[in-house]
Amino acid sequence: MKRTRKTKVRNGKLRQETKSGTQDRLAGYSEAYSQLRTQRHGREPLWMQQLREDGWARFTARGFPTTHDEDWRFTNLAPLARIPFRRAEKVEAGFLAKELEAHRLMGAACQLVFVNGHFAPELSDVASLPRGLEWCALKRAVDCGLEACAPGGIEQHLGRYADVRRDVFAALNTALWEDGAYLRIRRGVAIEHPVHLLYITAGSGDEIMTHPRTLVVAEEQSQVAIVEDYVSIGVEAGFSNAVTELVAADGAVVSHFLVERENLASFNVSTLRIEQGRASNVASHSILTGGGLVRNNVHPVLAGEGAECLINGLFVGDGHQHIDNYMLVEHARPQGASRQFYNGILAGHARGVFHGRIVVHKDAQKTDAKQTNRNLLLSDAARIDTKPQLEIHADDVKCTHGATIGQIEEEQVFYLRSRGFPEVEARNLLLYAFAAECLDRMKEPAARAFAERLIEQRLDELALAKDSAAGDAMLEEETQNREEVG
């Protein structure tokens, strides 16, 4: 009995310590929420205040997910939870002008730049804004009560699609977002060139967090391509927790590109929630090459009859990168079609995750859905966890899914080398052919050229790193042999 009591006391202390530790880890977020609430009091409408309160209540009730949560079973967030990130203050961004040139998208219709989560007008380019494209910094849109910004007012859309009850990071973003982009494409307007949204994290020696929020409303029969781009300047650890709500009305055609290329100390969680109307067509393209721990959530809901959706992505990891892709496609109405194609390339000790889930609701008869995940592992230590999943509640559907994991075929390498290609170049050529499958699905020329350049750079870095590692291994082996002979 004494031993039992002692065990209970120990367990009780353990629970108290765990609770205390959790509170300590969330202290920075609590402080940020208190500061933001004080600063924004009286400026925001009641509906926005309520959204923030609901998001914060949900986040504090759940905290960060653990590997016991099915949707996070392959991703351990302990490294993120350990770092005491602080709220990023608004900074004078003029000093970034020179460095920014390397990150611009050539041929963009306009470029909106955000530094540490705040709009930077001095770095943005909106001089030649196309007719029919309206934009506003999201903070200003809410503060000014721009009811004309969207059909029924901005209140009708902002925070109405991202699920704070299910997604704790969407809840955290809803509570703590400070700025972002609001885009409206008017009915029947086709924007010829992509809109570039550049989100920059510049740590300046501190570990900071940002929570960018983006709202895109594409009205009936409109067309637009949007590139949402995340970069970091400096080597400090940063935490970007972004949420994008994209509304594609009846007949709208939208291409959304997510580019994540932050430094390897960074954490990036991005959530794209898509609401599709009748006969709309939305393509989501993801290019993930940076970040130490990355979670990419894509959640389209085909809410209109005959809606079509493409989810296309490429993730490239090396070193100890962890890149997690979570796809949830909901078919809610009949005659919908969706395609998921995700390719992964992993080297070193990198780990990738693909969790693709297709849900066909009872009323979504005649659904046509396909899901494919292909992966290349370039080292014995690299790892991929893939989980394609179908959940079908209708009886007249056509749904398939599959996944493959493999390595570069040595016969193909030998063939290219016999034609005069050096080994490193031969392997890089095969990797690029594998990556080009994703590029081929990108229809917007400027955005595709932008993605192609980034992929080429990343694959070149991967090839050089592998060649350097092989050289180091050979040198070490020669040194050991000399020592043994000596």
VEXDREN-2710 file (C-alpha; in Angstrom, 1 decimal):
% VEXDREN-2710
k/r/px/py/pz
1/MET/0.0/0.0/0.0
2/LYS/2.8/2.4/0.8
3/ARG/4.4/1.8/-2.6
4/THR/1.0/2.4/-4.3
5/ARG/0.6/5.8/-2.5
6/LYS/4.2/6.8/-3.4
7/THR/3.5/5.9/-7.0
8/LYS/0.3/8.0/-7.0
9/VAL/2.2/10.9/-5.6
10/ARG/4.9/10.6/-8.2
11/ASN/2.3/10.4/-10.9
12/GLY/0.5/13.4/-9.5
13/LYS/3.8/15.4/-9.5
14/LEU/4.5/14.3/-13.1
15/ARG/1.1/15.5/-14.2
16/GLN/1.6/18.9/-12.5
17/GLU/5.1/19.2/-14.0
18/THR/3.7/18.4/-17.4
19/LYS/1.0/21.0/-17.1
20/SER/3.4/23.6/-15.8
21/GLY/5.8/22.8/-18.6
22/THR/3.0/23.2/-21.1
23/GLN/2.1/26.6/-19.7
24/ASP/5.7/27.7/-19.9
25/ARG/5.9/26.7/-23.5
26/LEU/2.7/28.6/-24.3
27/ALA/3.8/31.7/-22.4
28/GLY/5.1/33.5/-25.4
29/TYR/1.9/32.9/-27.3
30/SER/-0.2/34.1/-24.4
31/GLU/1.9/37.2/-24.1
32/ALA/1.5/37.9/-27.8
33/TYR/-2.3/37.4/-27.6
34/SER/-2.5/39.8/-24.6
35/GLN/-0.4/42.5/-26.4
36/LEU/-2.4/42.1/-29.6
37/ARG/-5.7/42.2/-27.8
38/THR/-4.7/45.4/-26.1
39/GLN/-3.5/47.1/-29.2
40/ARG/-6.4/46.1/-31.4
41/HIS/-9.1/46.8/-28.8
42/GLY/-11.7/49.2/-30.2
43/ARG/-10.3/49.1/-33.7
44/GLU/-11.7/45.8/-34.9
45/PRO/-15.4/45.0/-35.3
46/LEU/-17.1/42.7/-32.8
47/TRP/-17.2/39.8/-35.3
48/MET/-13.4/39.9/-35.7
49/GLN/-12.9/40.1/-31.9
50/GLN/-15.1/37.1/-31.5
51/LEU/-13.1/35.1/-34.1
52/ARG/-9.9/35.8/-32.3
53/GLU/-11.4/34.8/-28.9
54/ASP/-12.8/31.6/-30.3
55/GLY/-9.4/30.8/-32.0
56/TRP/-7.5/31.5/-28.8
57/ALA/-9.9/29.4/-26.7
58/ARG/-9.5/26.5/-29.0
59/PHE/-5.7/26.7/-29.1
60/THR/-5.3/27.0/-25.3
61/ALA/-7.7/24.1/-24.8
62/ARG/-5.8/21.7/-27.1
63/GLY/-2.2/23.0/-27.2
64/PHE/0.2/21.6/-29.8
65/PRO/-0.8/18.2/-31.3
66/THR/1.3/15.2/-30.4
67/THR/2.1/12.0/-32.3
68/HIS/-1.0/10.4/-30.5
69/ASP/-3.1/12.6/-32.8
70/GLU/-3.8/10.5/-35.9
71/ASP/-3.3/13.5/-38.3
72/TRP/0.1/14.1/-36.6
73/ARG/1.3/10.6/-36.0
74/PHE/4.4/11.0/-38.2
75/THR/5.5/14.4/-37.0
76/ASN/6.9/15.3/-33.6
77/LEU/6.3/18.9/-32.7
78/ALA/8.5/18.9/-29.6
79/PRO/11.3/20.9/-31.3
80/LEU/8.8/23.6/-32.2
81/ALA/7.2/23.7/-28.7
82/ARG/10.6/24.0/-27.0
83/ILE/11.6/27.3/-28.6
84/PRO/10.2/30.4/-26.9
85/PHE/9.3/32.3/-30.0
86/ARG/8.3/35.9/-29.5
87/ARG/5.9/38.1/-31.4
88/ALA/7.5/39.9/-34.3
89/GLU/7.5/43.6/-34.2
90/LYS/7.0/45.8/-37.2
91/VAL/10.3/46.9/-38.6
92/GLU/11.6/49.5/-41.2
93/ALA/12.0/47.2/-44.1
94/GLY/14.0/49.5/-46.4
95/PHE/17.3/47.8/-45.6
96/LEU/16.0/44.6/-47.3
97/ALA/15.6/46.3/-50.7
98/LYS/18.8/44.9/-52.2
99/GLU/18.4/41.4/-50.9
100/LEU/14.8/41.4/-52.1
101/GLU/15.8/41.5/-55.8
102/ALA/16.9/37.8/-55.6
103/HIS/13.5/36.8/-54.4
104/ARG/11.2/38.6/-56.9
105/LEU/9.1/36.9/-59.5
106/MET/9.7/38.2/-63.0
107/GLY/6.6/38.9/-65.0
108/ALA/4.3/39.3/-62.0
109/ALA/1.2/41.4/-62.3
110/CYS/2.0/42.9/-58.9
111/GLN/4.0/42.0/-55.8
112/LEU/2.9/42.5/-52.3
113/VAL/5.7/42.1/-49.7
114/PHE/5.3/41.4/-46.0
115/VAL/8.2/41.6/-43.6
116/ASN/7.8/39.7/-40.2
117/GLY/4.1/39.5/-40.9
118/HIS/3.5/43.2/-41.6
119/PHE/2.8/44.8/-45.0
120/ALA/5.8/46.7/-46.4
121/PRO/4.6/49.2/-49.0
122/GLU/8.1/50.5/-49.7
123/LEU/9.1/47.1/-51.0
124/SER/5.9/46.2/-52.8
125/ASP/5.1/46.9/-56.5
126/VAL/1.4/47.7/-57.3
127/ALA/2.1/50.5/-59.9
128/SER/0.7/48.5/-62.8
129/LEU/-2.3/46.8/-61.1
130/PRO/-4.5/45.1/-63.7
131/ARG/-8.1/46.2/-64.0
132/GLY/-10.5/44.0/-62.2
133/LEU/-7.9/43.0/-59.5
134/GLU/-8.5/44.7/-56.2
135/TRP/-6.1/44.3/-53.2
136/CYS/-5.7/45.6/-49.7
137/ALA/-3.6/44.8/-46.7
138/LEU/-5.9/42.6/-44.6
139/LYS/-5.4/44.6/-41.5
140/ARG/-6.5/47.8/-43.2
141/ALA/-9.5/46.0/-44.8
142/VAL/-10.7/44.9/-41.4
143/ASP/-10.0/48.2/-39.7
144/CYS/-11.7/50.2/-42.4
145/GLY/-14.7/47.9/-42.6
146/LEU/-14.4/47.5/-46.3
147/GLU/-17.9/46.0/-46.8
148/ALA/-17.6/46.5/-50.6
149/CYS/-14.5/44.4/-50.7
150/ALA/-16.4/41.2/-51.3
151/PRO/-20.0/40.1/-52.0
152/GLY/-21.8/40.4/-48.7
153/GLY/-18.8/42.1/-47.1
154/ILE/-15.4/40.7/-45.9
155/GLU/-17.1/39.3/-42.8
156/GLN/-18.9/36.8/-45.0
157/HIS/-15.5/35.1/-45.9
158/LEU/-12.8/35.8/-43.4
159/GLY/-12.5/33.0/-40.9
160/ARG/-15.6/31.2/-42.3
161/TYR/-13.7/28.3/-44.0
162/ALA/-10.5/27.5/-42.0
163/ASP/-11.7/25.1/-39.3
164/VAL/-10.4/26.3/-35.9
165/ARG/-12.2/23.4/-34.2
166/ARG/-10.3/20.7/-36.1
167/ASP/-7.0/22.5/-36.8
168/VAL/-5.2/24.0/-33.8
169/PHE/-2.7/25.9/-36.0
170/ALA/-5.6/27.6/-37.9
171/ALA/-7.0/28.5/-34.4
172/LEU/-3.6/30.0/-33.4
173/ASN/-3.4/32.0/-36.6
174/THR/-7.0/33.2/-36.2
175/ALA/-6.1/34.5/-32.7
176/LEU/-2.7/36.0/-33.6
177/TRP/-2.7/37.2/-37.2
178/GLU/-1.7/40.8/-37.6
179/ASP/-1.6/41.4/-41.3
180/GLY/-1.8/39.7/-44.7
181/ALA/-3.2/40.1/-48.1
182/TYR/-6.8/40.5/-49.3
183/LEU/-7.4/39.9/-53.0
184/ARG/-10.6/40.2/-55.0
185/ILE/-10.9/39.3/-58.7
186/ARG/-14.0/40.8/-60.1
187/ARG/-16.6/38.8/-62.0
188/GLY/-15.5/37.8/-65.5
189/VAL/-12.0/39.3/-65.2
190/ALA/-9.0/37.2/-66.4
191/ILE/-5.7/38.3/-64.8
192/GLU/-3.0/37.4/-67.3
193/HIS/0.1/37.4/-65.0
194/PRO/0.5/36.0/-61.5
195/VAL/0.1/37.9/-58.3
196/HIS/3.2/37.5/-56.1
197/LEU/2.7/37.5/-52.3
198/LEU/6.2/37.5/-50.7
199/TYR/6.3/36.8/-46.9
200/ILE/9.8/37.4/-45.4
201/THR/11.0/36.5/-42.0
202/ALA/14.0/38.6/-40.9
203/GLY/15.0/37.5/-37.4
204/SER/17.8/40.1/-36.7
205/GLY/19.1/37.8/-33.9
206/ASP/15.8/36.9/-32.3
207/GLU/13.5/33.8/-32.7
208/ILE/10.3/35.3/-33.9
209/MET/6.9/34.0/-35.0
210/THR/4.6/35.3/-37.6
211/HIS/1.0/34.4/-38.5
212/PRO/0.3/35.6/-42.0
213/ARG/-3.4/35.6/-43.2
214/THR/-4.5/35.6/-46.8
215/LEU/-8.0/35.9/-48.2
216/VAL/-8.6/35.4/-51.9
217/VAL/-12.1/35.9/-53.4
218/ALA/-12.4/35.0/-57.1
219/GLU/-15.8/36.0/-58.3
220/GLU/-17.9/34.2/-61.0
221/GLN/-16.0/33.3/-64.2
222/SER/-12.8/35.1/-63.1
223/GLN/-9.3/33.7/-63.7
224/VAL/-6.1/34.4/-61.6
225/ALA/-2.8/32.8/-60.6
226/ILE/-1.4/33.5/-57.1
227/VAL/2.1/32.7/-55.9
228/GLU/2.4/32.6/-52.1
229/ASP/6.2/32.7/-51.3
230/TYR/7.9/32.2/-47.9
231/VAL/11.6/33.1/-47.5
232/SER/13.9/33.9/-44.6
233/ILE/16.8/36.3/-44.4
234/GLY/19.3/35.4/-41.8
235/VAL/20.0/32.1/-40.0
236/GLU/17.8/32.5/-36.9
237/ALA/15.0/30.1/-36.2
238/GLY/11.6/31.5/-37.2
239/PHE/8.1/30.2/-37.0
240/SER/5.7/31.0/-39.8
241/ASN/2.1/29.8/-39.2
242/ALA/0.1/30.9/-42.3
243/VAL/-3.5/30.4/-43.2
244/THR/-5.0/31.1/-46.7
245/GLU/-8.7/31.0/-47.4
246/LEU/-9.5/30.8/-51.1
247/VAL/-13.0/31.2/-52.4
248/ALA/-13.6/30.2/-56.1
249/ALA/-17.1/31.2/-57.1
250/ASP/-19.1/29.5/-59.9
251/GLY/-17.0/29.0/-63.0
252/ALA/-13.8/30.6/-61.5
253/VAL/-10.4/29.3/-62.6
254/VAL/-7.7/29.8/-59.9
255/SER/-4.1/28.5/-59.7
256/HIS/-2.4/28.8/-56.3
257/PHE/1.3/28.2/-55.8
258/LEU/2.9/27.7/-52.4
259/VAL/6.7/28.2/-52.3
260/GLU/8.5/27.4/-49.1
261/ARG/12.2/28.1/-49.2
262/GLU/13.1/29.3/-45.7
263/ASN/16.4/28.5/-43.9
264/LEU/16.9/25.1/-42.3
265/ALA/16.4/26.4/-38.8
266/SER/12.8/27.5/-39.6
267/PHE/9.4/26.0/-38.8
268/ASN/6.7/26.5/-41.3
269/VAL/3.0/25.4/-41.0
270/SER/0.8/26.5/-43.9
271/THR/-2.9/25.8/-44.3
272/LEU/-4.7/26.3/-47.6
273/ARG/-8.5/26.1/-47.3
274/ILE/-10.4/26.2/-50.6
275/GLU/-14.1/26.6/-51.1
276/GLN/-15.2/25.8/-54.7
277/GLY/-18.5/26.8/-56.4
278/ARG/-20.3/25.2/-59.3
279/ALA/-18.0/24.3/-62.3
280/SER/-15.0/26.0/-60.7
281/ASN/-11.5/24.8/-61.4
282/VAL/-8.7/25.2/-58.8
283/ALA/-5.1/24.0/-59.0
284/SER/-2.9/23.9/-55.9
285/HIS/0.8/23.6/-56.6
286/SER/3.4/23.3/-53.7
287/ILE/7.1/23.6/-54.0
288/LEU/8.7/22.8/-50.7
289/THR/12.5/23.0/-50.6
290/GLY/13.4/24.8/-47.3
291/GLY/12.6/24.7/-43.6
292/GLY/13.8/22.4/-40.8
293/LEU/10.2/21.3/-40.0
294/VAL/7.5/21.9/-42.5
295/ARG/3.8/21.0/-42.5
296/ASN/1.8/21.7/-45.6
297/ASN/-2.0/21.4/-45.2
298/VAL/-4.3/21.6/-48.3
299/HIS/-8.0/21.3/-47.8
300/PRO/-10.3/21.9/-50.8
301/VAL/-14.1/21.4/-50.5
302/LEU/-15.8/20.9/-53.8
303/ALA/-19.0/22.5/-52.7
304/GLY/-20.5/23.1/-56.1
305/GLU/-21.6/20.6/-58.7
306/GLY/-19.1/19.8/-61.4
307/ALA/-16.2/21.4/-59.6
308/GLU/-12.6/20.3/-60.4
309/CYS/-9.5/20.4/-58.3
310/LEU/-5.8/19.5/-58.9
311/ILE/-3.4/19.1/-56.0
312/ASN/0.1/19.0/-57.3
313/GLY/3.4/19.2/-55.3
314/LEU/7.1/18.5/-55.0
315/PHE/9.0/18.3/-51.8
316/VAL/12.8/18.0/-51.6
317/GLY/14.6/17.3/-48.3
318/ASP/18.2/16.8/-47.2
319/GLY/20.1/16.8/-43.9
320/HIS/17.6/16.4/-41.1
321/GLN/14.7/18.2/-42.8
322/HIS/11.2/17.0/-41.9
323/ILE/8.5/17.8/-44.5
324/ASP/4.9/16.7/-43.8
325/ASN/2.1/17.0/-46.4
326/TYR/-1.5/16.6/-45.3
327/MET/-4.1/16.6/-48.0
328/LEU/-7.9/16.5/-47.3
329/VAL/-10.2/16.6/-50.3
330/GLU/-13.9/16.8/-49.7
331/HIS/-16.3/16.0/-52.5
332/ALA/-19.7/17.5/-51.3
333/ARG/-21.7/17.7/-54.6
334/PRO/-22.1/15.5/-57.7
335/GLN/-20.0/15.3/-60.8
336/GLY/-16.8/16.6/-59.0
337/ALA/-13.3/15.6/-60.1
338/SER/-10.1/15.8/-58.2
339/ARG/-6.5/14.7/-58.8
340/GLN/-3.6/14.5/-56.3
341/PHE/0.0/14.1/-57.5
342/TYR/2.8/14.5/-55.0
343/ASN/6.4/13.7/-55.6
344/GLY/9.1/13.6/-52.9
345/ILE/12.9/13.5/-53.1
346/LEU/14.7/12.8/-49.9
347/ALA/18.5/12.6/-49.1
348/GLY/20.6/12.5/-46.0
349/HIS/18.6/11.9/-42.9
350/ALA/15.5/13.8/-44.2
351/ARG/12.1/12.5/-43.5
352/GLY/9.0/13.1/-45.6
353/VAL/5.3/12.5/-44.9
354/PHE/2.4/12.2/-47.3
355/HIS/-1.0/11.8/-45.7
356/GLY/-3.7/12.1/-48.4
357/ARG/-7.3/11.7/-47.6
358/ILE/-10.3/11.8/-50.0
359/VAL/-13.8/12.1/-48.5
360/VAL/-16.7/11.5/-50.8
361/HIS/-19.9/12.6/-49.1
362/LYS/-23.3/10.9/-49.6
363/ASP/-24.6/13.5/-52.1
364/ALA/-21.4/13.5/-54.2
365/GLN/-22.5/10.9/-56.8
366/LYS/-20.5/10.6/-60.0
367/THR/-17.3/11.7/-58.2
368/ASP/-14.0/11.0/-60.0
369/ALA/-11.0/11.1/-57.7
370/LYS/-7.4/9.9/-58.1
371/GLN/-4.5/10.1/-55.7
372/THR/-0.8/9.3/-56.4
373/ASN/2.3/9.7/-54.2
374/ARG/5.8/8.9/-55.7
375/ASN/9.0/9.1/-53.7
376/LEU/12.7/8.8/-54.4
377/LEU/15.1/8.0/-51.5
378/LEU/18.7/9.0/-52.2
379/SER/20.2/7.5/-49.0
380/ASP/19.7/4.6/-46.7
381/ALA/18.9/7.0/-43.8
382/ALA/16.2/9.0/-45.6
383/ARG/12.6/8.0/-44.8
384/ILE/9.1/8.5/-46.1
385/ASP/5.8/7.7/-44.4
386/THR/3.0/7.6/-46.9
387/LYS/-0.7/7.0/-46.2
388/PRO/-3.2/7.4/-49.1
389/GLN/-6.7/7.1/-47.8
390/LEU/-10.3/6.9/-49.2
391/GLU/-13.5/7.5/-47.3
392/ILE/-16.5/7.0/-49.6
393/HIS/-20.1/7.5/-48.6
394/ALA/-21.6/7.5/-52.1
395/ASP/-22.2/4.4/-54.3
396/ASP/-21.6/5.7/-57.8
397/VAL/-18.0/6.9/-57.8
398/LYS/-14.6/6.2/-59.4
399/CYS/-11.8/6.6/-56.9
400/THR/-8.2/5.2/-56.9
401/HIS/-5.1/5.8/-54.8
402/GLY/-1.5/4.6/-54.7
403/ALA/2.0/5.2/-53.5
404/THR/5.5/4.2/-54.6
405/ILE/8.9/4.4/-52.9
406/GLY/12.1/3.7/-54.8
407/GLN/15.6/4.8/-55.7
408/ILE/17.4/6.0/-58.8
409/GLU/17.8/3.2/-61.3
410/GLU/21.5/2.4/-61.6
411/GLU/21.0/1.2/-65.1
412/GLN/19.7/4.6/-66.1
413/VAL/22.8/6.2/-64.5
414/PHE/25.0/3.8/-66.4
415/TYR/23.3/4.6/-69.7
416/LEU/23.8/8.3/-69.3
417/ARG/27.4/7.9/-68.2
418/SER/28.0/5.7/-71.3
419/ARG/26.9/8.7/-73.3
420/GLY/29.5/11.0/-71.7
421/PHE/27.6/12.5/-68.7
422/PRO/29.6/12.6/-65.4
423/GLU/27.9/10.6/-62.7
424/VAL/26.8/13.7/-60.7
425/GLU/25.3/15.3/-63.7
426/ALA/23.6/12.0/-64.8
427/ARG/22.0/11.6/-61.4
428/ASN/20.9/15.2/-61.3
429/LEU/19.3/14.8/-64.8
430/LEU/17.3/11.9/-63.6
431/LEU/16.2/13.8/-60.5
432/TYR/15.1/16.7/-62.6
433/ALA/13.1/14.4/-64.9
434/PHE/11.3/13.1/-61.8
435/ALA/10.6/16.6/-60.6
436/ALA/9.5/17.8/-64.1
437/GLU/6.4/15.7/-63.7
438/CYS/5.1/18.3/-61.3
439/LEU/6.2/21.2/-63.5
440/ASP/4.3/19.8/-66.5
441/ARG/1.1/20.3/-64.6
442/MET/1.7/24.0/-64.0
443/LYS/0.0/26.0/-66.8
444/GLU/0.8/29.6/-65.8
445/PRO/4.1/30.4/-67.7
446/ALA/5.7/32.9/-65.4
447/ALA/4.9/30.9/-62.2
448/ARG/6.1/27.7/-63.9
449/ALA/9.4/29.4/-64.9
450/PHE/9.8/30.6/-61.4
451/ALA/9.2/27.2/-59.9
452/GLU/11.5/25.6/-62.4
453/ARG/14.4/27.9/-61.5
454/LEU/13.9/27.1/-57.8
455/ILE/13.8/23.4/-58.3
456/GLU/16.9/23.4/-60.5
457/GLN/18.8/25.4/-57.8
458/ARG/17.7/23.0/-55.1
459/LEU/18.6/19.9/-57.1
460/ASP/22.0/21.4/-57.9
461/GLU/22.6/21.9/-54.2
462/LEU/21.5/18.4/-53.5
463/ALA/23.9/17.0/-56.1
464/LEU/26.8/19.1/-54.8
465/ALA/26.1/18.1/-51.2
466/LYS/26.0/14.4/-52.2
467/ASP/29.2/14.8/-54.2
468/SER/30.9/16.6/-51.3
469/ALA/29.8/13.9/-48.8
470/ALA/31.1/11.1/-51.1
471/GLY/34.4/12.9/-51.4
472/ASP/34.7/13.3/-47.6
473/ALA/33.9/9.6/-47.2
474/MET/36.6/8.6/-49.7
475/LEU/39.1/10.9/-48.0
476/GLU/38.3/9.4/-44.6
477/GLU/38.7/5.9/-46.0
478/GLU/42.1/6.8/-47.6
479/THR/43.3/8.3/-44.3
480/GLN/42.3/5.2/-42.4
481/ASN/44.1/3.0/-44.9
482/ARG/47.3/5.0/-44.6
483/GLU/47.1/4.8/-40.8
484/GLU/46.7/1.0/-41.0
485/VAL/49.6/0.7/-43.4
486/GLY/51.7/3.0/-41.2
END
